[in-house]
């Protein structure tokens, strides 16, 4: 009798779980054959507003980079931080490309960041 009750309880508990799904459950496959889960398609208003805010800040910062910095500061900032689709580079790599010292790259970068910080804070 005890074993029958345990089996019955097991089936009842499994029945309750049948309606539950995981947000990591695969619901479809994309065109490359990668699994698509509920996590991939779920979105909240907070995420959307944060994404829009981040996009606006990025656009504003890029305008400042283009309009506020000297050509050399702009060039180093773009390479250093991987802007405009350019891969991020180290100060040493930039120094080698521009045939200047790494410390000079550092000073130019610091000056550019200071200008950008001041403009964003005003």
Secondary structure, 3 states (H helix, E strand, C coil): CHHHHHHHHHHHHHHHHHCCCCCCCEEEECCCCCEEEHHHHCCCHHHHHHHHHHHHHHHHHHHHHHHHCCHHHHHHHHHHHCHHHCCCCCHHHHHHHHCCCHHHHHHHHHHHHHHHHHHHHC
